[in-house]
Amino acid sequence: MHSNLFFRFCAVTLAILLNSGCLSLDSQIKITNSKYFHLDPEKEINSPDPMVRFEQLHFLHGAVTDKEKKQRAGHYYVFWWTDPSRSSATIRFEYRQKKTGSQVYYHEVKALNPRTKNKTRFQVTGKEYHSKGKVTAWRVSIIRENQIIASDQSYLW
């Protein structure tokens, strides 16, 4: 009897921990995945996984001169999110950078006609990256009517 109750408690606790990765105030709207890549064109990537090298080549595609390659250096983010209601929303990417401490910067994208499944990209590159340094923490939020309805964040946020 006690072991059955213990297993139920463990199962509920595990379910709560697994679902606590991203915050969603509306159970239908979720940030389902996030992908991050830091591009440093001066570093040669030696990985047994060819997809890691492909990412670097993908972001450098078309850059011929060293100046063009340097301008593409920085952080690239992709966020996948779902919204069955397909209502317009704003996706806000907030971040902090190494040389500016706790100062928070942000980029926004307005999704006027989102699909059920969506993908939004952000990047911190070029002059912004070179003058303020690497991104140290980030948070992405889906906002509708001035209210955050879903969010995800880095560990250090």
C-alpha positions as CSV (number, residue, x, y, z in Angstrom):
1,M,0.0,0.0,0.0
2,H,2.8,2.4,1.0
3,S,4.9,1.6,-2.0
4,N,2.0,2.2,-4.4
5,L,1.4,5.6,-2.9
6,F,5.2,6.4,-3.1
7,F,5.3,5.5,-6.8
8,R,2.3,7.7,-7.5
9,F,4.0,10.6,-5.6
10,C,7.2,10.0,-7.7
11,A,5.2,9.9,-10.9
12,V,3.4,13.2,-10.2
13,T,6.6,14.9,-9.1
14,L,8.4,13.7,-12.2
15,A,5.6,15.0,-14.5
16,I,5.8,18.4,-12.8
17,L,9.5,18.6,-13.2
18,L,9.4,17.6,-16.9
19,N,6.8,20.2,-17.7
20,S,8.4,23.0,-15.8
21,G,11.0,23.7,-18.7
22,C,8.9,26.5,-20.2
23,L,6.1,28.7,-18.7
24,S,2.8,28.8,-20.5
25,L,-0.2,30.6,-19.0
26,D,-2.4,29.3,-21.8
27,S,-2.1,25.5,-22.0
28,Q,-2.7,25.6,-25.8
29,I,0.2,28.0,-26.6
30,K,3.6,26.4,-26.0
31,I,7.2,27.0,-26.9
32,T,8.1,23.5,-28.0
33,N,11.8,23.7,-28.8
34,S,14.7,26.1,-28.9
35,K,18.0,25.9,-30.8
36,Y,21.1,27.9,-30.3
37,F,24.3,28.3,-32.3
38,H,27.3,30.5,-31.5
39,L,29.3,31.3,-34.7
40,D,32.9,32.1,-34.4
41,P,34.3,32.0,-37.9
42,E,37.9,32.0,-36.7
43,K,37.5,28.7,-34.9
44,E,37.6,25.5,-36.9
45,I,35.0,23.0,-35.7
46,N,36.3,19.5,-35.3
47,S,33.4,17.3,-34.4
48,P,32.6,13.7,-35.4
49,D,29.0,14.9,-36.1
50,P,28.9,16.5,-39.6
51,M,25.8,18.5,-38.7
52,V,27.9,20.6,-36.3
53,R,30.3,21.6,-39.1
54,F,27.3,22.2,-41.4
55,E,25.8,24.8,-39.0
56,Q,29.0,26.9,-39.3
57,L,29.1,26.5,-43.1
58,H,25.4,27.4,-43.3
59,F,25.8,30.7,-41.5
60,L,28.9,31.6,-43.4
61,H,27.5,30.8,-46.8
62,G,28.1,33.7,-49.2
63,A,30.6,35.4,-46.9
64,V,33.8,35.7,-49.0
65,T,36.0,38.3,-47.3
66,D,37.3,38.2,-43.7
67,K,35.2,41.3,-43.0
68,E,32.0,39.6,-44.2
69,K,32.8,36.5,-42.1
70,K,33.5,38.7,-39.0
71,Q,30.1,40.5,-39.5
72,R,28.3,37.1,-39.3
73,A,30.0,36.2,-36.0
74,G,27.6,36.0,-33.1
75,H,24.6,34.1,-31.7
76,Y,21.8,32.6,-33.7
77,Y,18.5,31.3,-32.1
78,V,15.5,29.5,-33.4
79,F,12.3,29.0,-31.4
80,W,9.5,26.6,-32.4
81,W,6.1,27.4,-30.9
82,T,2.5,26.3,-31.3
83,D,-0.7,28.3,-31.1
84,P,-3.9,26.5,-32.2
85,S,-5.9,29.7,-31.9
86,R,-3.7,31.3,-34.7
87,S,-4.2,34.7,-33.2
88,S,-1.7,37.5,-33.8
89,A,1.1,37.8,-31.2
90,T,4.4,39.4,-30.5
91,I,7.5,37.2,-29.9
92,R,10.0,39.1,-27.8
93,F,13.6,37.9,-27.4
94,E,15.4,39.5,-24.4
95,Y,19.0,39.0,-23.6
96,R,22.1,40.2,-21.7
97,Q,25.6,40.6,-23.0
98,K,29.0,40.1,-21.4
99,K,30.3,43.6,-21.7
100,T,27.1,45.4,-20.5
101,G,26.4,43.3,-17.3
102,S,22.7,43.3,-16.3
103,Q,21.5,45.6,-19.1
104,V,18.6,43.9,-20.9
105,Y,18.3,44.3,-24.7
106,Y,15.5,42.9,-26.8
107,H,14.3,42.1,-30.4
108,E,10.6,41.7,-31.3
109,V,8.9,40.0,-34.2
110,K,5.2,40.5,-34.8
111,A,3.3,37.3,-36.0
112,L,0.2,38.8,-37.6
113,N,-1.1,35.6,-39.1
114,P,0.7,32.7,-37.3
115,R,0.1,29.1,-38.2
116,T,-0.6,26.4,-35.7
117,K,3.1,25.5,-35.7
118,N,5.6,28.4,-36.0
119,K,9.3,29.0,-36.1
120,T,10.9,32.4,-35.1
121,R,14.5,33.3,-35.6
122,F,16.7,35.8,-33.8
123,Q,20.3,36.7,-34.0
124,V,22.8,38.9,-32.2
125,T,25.6,39.5,-34.7
126,G,27.6,42.3,-36.3
127,K,28.4,45.5,-34.6
128,E,26.1,44.7,-31.6
129,Y,28.0,41.4,-31.0
130,H,31.4,42.9,-31.4
131,S,30.8,46.0,-29.2
132,K,28.8,44.3,-26.4
133,G,30.2,40.8,-26.3
134,K,28.7,37.3,-26.1
135,V,25.1,36.7,-25.0
136,T,25.2,35.5,-21.4
137,A,21.5,34.9,-20.7
138,W,18.2,35.1,-22.7
139,R,14.5,34.8,-22.5
140,V,11.9,34.4,-25.2
141,S,8.2,35.3,-24.6
142,I,5.0,35.2,-26.6
143,I,2.9,38.2,-25.8
144,R,-0.7,38.9,-26.7
145,E,-2.6,42.0,-25.5
146,N,0.4,43.1,-23.3
147,Q,0.4,39.8,-21.4
148,I,3.0,37.1,-21.5
149,I,1.2,33.9,-22.5
150,A,4.3,31.6,-22.9
151,S,8.0,31.9,-22.2
152,D,11.2,30.0,-22.1
153,Q,14.6,31.1,-20.9
154,S,18.3,30.1,-20.5
155,Y,19.6,28.7,-17.3
156,L,21.2,31.9,-16.2
157,W,18.2,34.2,-16.8
